[in-house]
Amino acid sequence: MNPLEPAGAEPGPAFTVTLDGRAITALPGQTVAAALWTAGVISWRTTRGSGRPRGVLCGIGVCFECLVTVNDRPNQRACLVPVRPGDAIRTQEGTGHDGC
Ligand code: FES
């Protein structure tokens, strides 16, 4: 096997989710983070206080840098949550709870 050649993955049909209302194409088996990356989005949260941009850091569910709101549930780790057809993903500010 040549590591420089594609692995030959054959995912199922693509489907649509939204990020802040914008349609994004995702594939079965992707995490929310993978779907956002594929769409060219690398930051989807801002920190409390300073409002600095954040996205994936560890990619394994440890650092909590990738928090995002999925289907009105804030603080979901985008690197762990499987993306599902029709998901409404929203960028998250601060704690993810409005007014905080
Ligand atoms: S990137 Fe570290 S928890 Fe998701």
Backbone and ligand atoms as CSV (ligand in chain L), in Angstrom:
chain,resi,resn,atom,element,x,y,z
A,1,MET,N,N,0.847,-1.178,0.000
A,1,MET,CA,C,0.000,0.000,0.000
A,1,MET,C,C,0.888,1.234,0.000
A,2,ASN,N,N,0.545,2.161,-0.885
A,2,ASN,CA,C,1.281,3.417,-0.960
A,2,ASN,C,C,0.580,4.461,-0.104
A,3,PRO,N,N,1.220,4.970,0.942
A,3,PRO,CA,C,0.545,5.936,1.829
A,3,PRO,C,C,0.231,7.258,1.143
A,4,LEU,N,N,0.775,7.492,-0.028
A,4,LEU,CA,C,0.483,8.735,-0.732
A,4,LEU,C,C,-0.751,8.633,-1.617
A,5,GLU,N,N,-1.312,7.419,-1.745
A,5,GLU,CA,C,-2.513,7.250,-2.543
A,5,GLU,C,C,-3.749,7.305,-1.649
A,6,PRO,N,N,-4.890,7.708,-2.214
A,6,PRO,CA,C,-6.121,7.755,-1.414
A,6,PRO,C,C,-6.441,6.393,-0.817
A,7,ALA,N,N,-7.063,6.387,0.339
A,7,ALA,CA,C,-7.368,5.148,1.050
A,7,ALA,C,C,-8.489,4.362,0.386
A,8,GLY,N,N,-9.216,4.979,-0.516
A,8,GLY,CA,C,-10.293,4.263,-1.191
A,8,GLY,C,C,-11.587,4.253,-0.421
A,9,ALA,N,N,-11.758,5.204,0.488
A,9,ALA,CA,C,-13.002,5.276,1.236
A,9,ALA,C,C,-14.165,5.535,0.289
A,10,GLU,N,N,-15.284,4.900,0.575
A,10,GLU,CA,C,-16.478,5.093,-0.248
A,10,GLU,C,C,-17.651,5.452,0.660
A,11,PRO,N,N,-17.683,6.718,1.111
A,11,PRO,CA,C,-18.781,7.119,1.996
A,11,PRO,C,C,-20.104,7.120,1.253
A,12,GLY,N,N,-21.195,7.132,2.033
A,12,GLY,CA,C,-22.524,7.212,1.440
A,12,GLY,C,C,-22.761,8.575,0.811
A,13,PRO,N,N,-23.958,8.800,0.322
A,13,PRO,CA,C,-24.268,10.058,-0.352
A,13,PRO,C,C,-24.124,11.261,0.585
A,14,ALA,N,N,-23.713,12.371,-0.005
A,14,ALA,CA,C,-23.584,13.610,0.755
A,14,ALA,C,C,-24.961,14.120,1.167
A,15,PHE,N,N,-24.975,14.922,2.211
A,15,PHE,CA,C,-26.215,15.548,2.666
A,15,PHE,C,C,-25.906,16.969,3.106
A,16,THR,N,N,-26.956,17.697,3.422
A,16,THR,CA,C,-26.800,19.112,3.743
A,16,THR,C,C,-27.046,19.379,5.221
A,17,VAL,N,N,-26.205,20.225,5.794
A,17,VAL,CA,C,-26.417,20.786,7.120
A,17,VAL,C,C,-26.275,22.299,6.954
A,18,THR,N,N,-26.501,23.034,8.034
A,18,THR,CA,C,-26.302,24.478,7.939
A,18,THR,C,C,-25.351,24.950,9.020
A,19,LEU,N,N,-24.600,25.987,8.692
A,19,LEU,CA,C,-23.785,26.702,9.667
A,19,LEU,C,C,-24.268,28.139,9.659
A,20,ASP,N,N,-24.874,28.551,10.746
A,20,ASP,CA,C,-25.473,29.887,10.848
A,20,ASP,C,C,-26.374,30.164,9.649
A,21,GLY,N,N,-27.106,29.141,9.230
A,21,GLY,CA,C,-28.073,29.285,8.158
A,21,GLY,C,C,-27.530,29.051,6.763
A,22,ARG,N,N,-26.204,28.935,6.650
A,22,ARG,CA,C,-25.588,28.707,5.331
A,22,ARG,C,C,-25.488,27.206,5.082
A,23,ALA,N,N,-25.920,26.770,3.908
A,23,ALA,CA,C,-25.883,25.349,3.583
A,23,ALA,C,C,-24.449,24.865,3.400
A,24,ILE,N,N,-24.174,23.707,4.000
A,24,ILE,CA,C,-22.858,23.069,3.904
A,24,ILE,C,C,-23.076,21.603,3.550
A,25,THR,N,N,-22.251,21.089,2.693
A,25,THR,CA,C,-22.339,19.679,2.324
A,25,THR,C,C,-21.481,18.852,3.272
A,26,ALA,N,N,-22.049,17.746,3.761
A,26,ALA,CA,C,-21.326,16.858,4.668
A,26,ALA,C,C,-21.455,15.423,4.164
A,27,LEU,N,N,-20.576,14.568,4.671
A,27,LEU,CA,C,-20.590,13.155,4.295
A,27,LEU,C,C,-20.834,12.286,5.521
A,28,PRO,N,N,-21.490,11.159,5.351
A,28,PRO,CA,C,-21.687,10.230,6.465
A,28,PRO,C,C,-20.335,9.851,7.066
A,29,GLY,N,N,-20.287,9.807,8.371
A,29,GLY,CA,C,-19.050,9.434,9.058
A,29,GLY,C,C,-18.195,10.613,9.471
A,30,GLN,N,N,-18.486,11.787,8.939
A,30,GLN,CA,C,-17.718,12.949,9.349
A,30,GLN,C,C,-18.190,13.431,10.713
A,31,THR,N,N,-17.273,14.041,11.439
A,31,THR,CA,C,-17.672,14.790,12.619
A,31,THR,C,C,-18.123,16.174,12.168
A,32,VAL,N,N,-18.728,16.895,13.086
A,32,VAL,CA,C,-19.093,18.282,12.776
A,32,VAL,C,C,-17.840,19.057,12.388
A,33,ALA,N,N,-16.756,18.856,13.106
A,33,ALA,CA,C,-15.508,19.571,12.798
A,33,ALA,C,C,-15.015,19.233,11.391
A,34,ALA,N,N,-15.060,17.979,11.027
A,34,ALA,CA,C,-14.591,17.578,9.694
A,34,ALA,C,C,-15.447,18.218,8.607
A,35,ALA,N,N,-16.756,18.264,8.845
A,35,ALA,CA,C,-17.642,18.883,7.857
A,35,ALA,C,C,-17.340,20.377,7.726
A,36,LEU,N,N,-17.088,21.029,8.859
A,36,LEU,CA,C,-16.782,22.462,8.808
A,36,LEU,C,C,-15.446,22.693,8.118
A,37,TRP,N,N,-14.471,21.898,8.438
A,37,TRP,CA,C,-13.162,22.031,7.772
A,37,TRP,C,C,-13.299,21.853,6.270
A,38,THR,N,N,-14.062,20.824,5.878
A,38,THR,CA,C,-14.245,20.555,4.456
A,38,THR,C,C,-14.870,21.753,3.755
A,39,ALA,N,N,-15.700,22.490,4.490
A,39,ALA,CA,C,-16.340,23.686,3.929
A,39,ALA,C,C,-15.437,24.911,4.019
A,40,GLY,N,N,-14.228,24.735,4.538
A,40,GLY,CA,C,-13.278,25.839,4.616
A,40,GLY,C,C,-13.398,26.668,5.872
A,41,VAL,N,N,-14.164,26.170,6.847
A,41,VAL,CA,C,-14.348,26.898,8.101
A,41,VAL,C,C,-13.383,26.320,9.127
A,42,ILE,N,N,-12.519,27.144,9.687
A,42,ILE,CA,C,-11.553,26.635,10.668
A,42,ILE,C,C,-11.761,27.223,12.061
A,43,SER,N,N,-12.652,28.171,12.188
A,43,SER,CA,C,-12.940,28.773,13.493
A,43,SER,C,C,-14.440,28.951,13.615
A,44,TRP,N,N,-15.020,28.523,14.760
A,44,TRP,CA,C,-16.476,28.628,14.917
A,44,TRP,C,C,-16.864,28.936,16.352
A,45,ARG,N,N,-15.934,29.399,17.136
A,45,ARG,CA,C,-16.257,29.782,18.511
A,45,ARG,C,C,-15.382,30.959,18.883
A,46,THR,N,N,-15.899,31.793,19.790
A,46,THR,CA,C,-15.058,32.828,20.376
A,46,THR,C,C,-15.022,32.628,21.877
A,47,THR,N,N,-13.896,32.990,22.465
A,47,THR,CA,C,-13.713,32.757,23.895
A,47,THR,C,C,-14.481,33.776,24.727
A,48,ARG,N,N,-14.767,33.373,25.971
A,48,ARG,CA,C,-15.365,34.309,26.909
A,48,ARG,C,C,-14.377,35.434,27.173
A,49,GLY,N,N,-14.880,36.591,27.387
A,49,GLY,CA,C,-14.036,37.723,27.754
A,49,GLY,C,C,-13.344,38.348,26.574
A,50,SER,N,N,-12.318,37.690,26.052
A,50,SER,CA,C,-11.513,38.319,24.999
A,50,SER,C,C,-12.077,38.115,23.603
A,51,GLY,N,N,-12.989,37.162,23.420
A,51,GLY,CA,C,-13.599,36.959,22.113
A,51,GLY,C,C,-12.641,36.452,21.054
A,52,ARG,N,N,-11.631,35.702,21.455
A,52,ARG,CA,C,-10.651,35.189,20.485
A,52,ARG,C,C,-11.225,33.981,19.736
A,53,PRO,N,N,-10.868,33.842,18.463
A,53,PRO,CA,C,-11.424,32.739,17.661
A,53,PRO,C,C,-10.826,31.387,18.055
A,54,ARG,N,N,-11.672,30.364,17.997
A,54,ARG,CA,C,-11.243,29.004,18.323
A,54,ARG,C,C,-11.864,28.006,17.357
A,55,GLY,N,N,-11.181,26.876,17.183
A,55,GLY,CA,C,-11.664,25.762,16.379
A,55,GLY,C,C,-11.056,24.496,16.970
A,56,VAL,N,N,-10.611,23.609,16.126
A,56,VAL,CA,C,-10.021,22.353,16.605
A,56,VAL,C,C,-8.584,22.582,17.068
A,57,LEU,N,N,-8.244,22.021,18.204
A,57,LEU,CA,C,-6.861,22.016,18.676
A,57,LEU,C,C,-6.383,20.567,18.819
A,58,CYS,N,N,-6.976,19.816,19.746
A,58,CYS,CA,C,-6.506,18.437,19.953
A,58,CYS,C,C,-7.131,17.457,18.956
A,59,GLY,N,N,-8.373,17.663,18.635
A,59,GLY,CA,C,-9.069,16.777,17.703
A,59,GLY,C,C,-9.499,15.452,18.303
A,60,ILE,N,N,-9.352,15.302,19.618
A,60,ILE,CA,C,-9.714,14.028,20.261
A,60,ILE,C,C,-10.607,14.214,21.488
A,61,GLY,N,N,-11.233,15.363,21.618
A,61,GLY,CA,C,-12.202,15.558,22.692
A,61,GLY,C,C,-11.619,15.914,24.042
A,62,VAL,N,N,-10.400,16.351,24.091
A,62,VAL,CA,C,-9.746,16.618,25.380
A,62,VAL,C,C,-9.728,18.109,25.734
A,63,CYS,N,N,-9.486,18.971,24.764
A,63,CYS,CA,C,-9.188,20.380,25.079
A,63,CYS,C,C,-10.421,21.282,25.154
A,64,PHE,N,N,-11.528,20.885,24.584
A,64,PHE,CA,C,-12.766,21.668,24.572
A,64,PHE,C,C,-12.629,22.998,23.818
A,65,GLU,N,N,-11.663,23.121,22.949
A,65,GLU,CA,C,-11.516,24.348,22.158
A,65,GLU,C,C,-12.545,24.432,21.035
A,66,CYS,N,N,-13.090,23.305,20.629
A,66,CYS,CA,C,-13.925,23.242,19.423
A,66,CYS,C,C,-15.417,23.358,19.710
A,67,LEU,N,N,-15.791,23.884,20.851
A,67,LEU,CA,C,-17.205,23.908,21.232
A,67,LEU,C,C,-18.048,24.645,20.198
A,68,VAL,N,N,-19.233,24.092,19.975
A,68,VAL,CA,C,-20.136,24.623,18.957
A,68,VAL,C,C,-21.562,24.297,19.387
A,69,THR,N,N,-22.506,25.025,18.836
A,69,THR,CA,C,-23.914,24.759,19.116
A,69,THR,C,C,-24.493,23.926,17.980
A,70,VAL,N,N,-25.054,22.773,18.326
A,70,VAL,CA,C,-25.646,21.870,17.329
A,70,VAL,C,C,-27.102,21.619,17.713
A,71,ASN,N,N,-28.001,21.980,16.825
A,71,ASN,CA,C,-29.436,21.790,17.071
A,71,ASN,C,C,-29.854,22.389,18.419
A,72,ASP,N,N,-29.414,23.612,18.655
A,72,ASP,CA,C,-29.738,24.390,19.864
A,72,ASP,C,C,-29.108,23.832,21.134
A,73,ARG,N,N,-28.189,22.909,21.021
A,73,ARG,CA,C,-27.466,22.397,22.192
A,73,ARG,C,C,-26.064,22.999,22.178
A,74,PRO,N,N,-25.781,23.960,23.078
A,74,PRO,CA,C,-24.463,24.583,23.094
A,74,PRO,C,C,-23.404,23.649,23.681
A,75,ASN,N,N,-22.168,24.020,23.478
A,75,ASN,CA,C,-21.020,23.347,24.099
A,75,ASN,C,C,-20.832,21.901,23.664
A,76,GLN,N,N,-21.135,21.637,22.401
A,76,GLN,CA,C,-20.878,20.310,21.844
A,76,GLN,C,C,-19.469,20.299,21.258
A,77,ARG,N,N,-18.715,19.254,21.525
A,77,ARG,CA,C,-17.360,19.165,20.979
A,77,ARG,C,C,-17.436,18.739,19.511
A,78,ALA,N,N,-17.142,19.690,18.633
A,78,ALA,CA,C,-17.278,19.446,17.190
A,78,ALA,C,C,-16.397,18.306,16.715
A,79,CYS,N,N,-15.288,18.051,17.408
A,79,CYS,CA,C,-14.373,16.993,16.969
A,79,CYS,C,C,-14.886,15.601,17.315
A,80,LEU,N,N,-15.944,15.520,18.149
A,80,LEU,CA,C,-16.486,14.217,18.548
A,80,LEU,C,C,-17.893,13.954,18.026
A,81,VAL,N,N,-18.653,15.006,17.772
A,81,VAL,CA,C,-20.065,14.842,17.417
A,81,VAL,C,C,-20.200,14.468,15.945
A,82,PRO,N,N,-20.815,13.318,15.647
A,82,PRO,CA,C,-21.052,12.962,14.248
A,82,PRO,C,C,-22.050,13.930,13.624
A,83,VAL,N,N,-21.783,14.364,12.415
A,83,VAL,CA,C,-22.719,15.253,11.738
A,83,VAL,C,C,-23.860,14.418,11.165
A,84,ARG,N,N,-25.072,14.950,11.280
A,84,ARG,CA,C,-26.265,14.237,10.820
A,84,ARG,C,C,-27.009,15.104,9.798
A,85,PRO,N,N,-27.704,14.476,8.872
A,85,PRO,CA,C,-28.458,15.247,7.886
A,85,PRO,C,C,-29.392,16.252,8.563
A,86,GLY,N,N,-29.354,17.467,8.069
A,86,GLY,CA,C,-30.245,18.509,8.576
A,86,GLY,C,C,-29.772,19.221,9.823
A,87,ASP,N,N,-28.632,18.841,10.360
A,87,ASP,CA,C,-28.141,19.512,11.569
A,87,ASP,C,C,-28.072,21.020,11.351
A,88,ALA,N,N,-28.509,21.754,12.376
A,88,ALA,CA,C,-28.385,23.216,12.374
A,88,ALA,C,C,-27.237,23.563,13.315
A,89,ILE,N,N,-26.107,23.886,12.729
A,89,ILE,CA,C,-24.899,24.186,13.489
A,89,ILE,C,C,-24.782,25.701,13.590
A,90,ARG,N,N,-24.470,26.188,14.781
A,90,ARG,CA,C,-24.300,27.630,14.952
A,90,ARG,C,C,-22.957,27.911,15.616
A,91,THR,N,N,-22.309,28.966,15.144
A,91,THR,CA,C,-21.098,29.412,15.809
A,91,THR,C,C,-21.480,29.814,17.228
A,92,GLN,N,N,-20.509,29.751,18.104
A,92,GLN,CA,C,-20.801,29.957,19.520
A,92,GLN,C,C,-19.932,31.065,20.084
A,93,GLU,N,N,-20.566,31.960,20.848
A,93,GLU,CA,C,-19.842,33.022,21.533
A,93,GLU,C,C,-19.855,32.740,23.026
A,94,GLY,N,N,-18.715,32.901,23.652
A,94,GLY,CA,C,-18.623,32.735,25.104
A,94,GLY,C,C,-19.082,31.365,25.557
A,95,THR,N,N,-20.025,31.356,26.501
A,95,THR,CA,C,-20.486,30.088,27.066
A,95,THR,C,C,-21.467,29.361,26.153
A,96,GLY,N,N,-21.959,30.045,25.147
A,96,GLY,CA,C,-22.945,29.440,24.265
A,96,GLY,C,C,-24.365,29.637,24.747
A,97,HIS,N,N,-24.505,30.233,25.910
A,97,HIS,CA,C,-25.837,30.521,26.434
A,97,HIS,C,C,-26.085,32.004,26.227
A,98,ASP,N,N,-27.143,32.319,25.530
A,98,ASP,CA,C,-27.427,33.718,25.207
A,98,ASP,C,C,-27.395,34.580,26.461
A,99,GLY,N,N,-26.764,35.719,26.329
A,99,GLY,CA,C,-26.709,36.674,27.430
A,99,GLY,C,C,-25.587,36.425,28.409
A,100,CYS,N,N,-24.767,35.408,28.183
A,100,CYS,CA,C,-23.669,35.104,29.116
A,100,CYS,C,C,-22.340,35.600,28.567
L,1,FES,S1,S,-10.517,19.886,19.424
L,1,FES,FE1,FE,-10.057,19.426,21.466
L,1,FES,S2,S,-11.967,18.794,22.274
L,1,FES,FE2,FE,-12.358,19.117,20.168
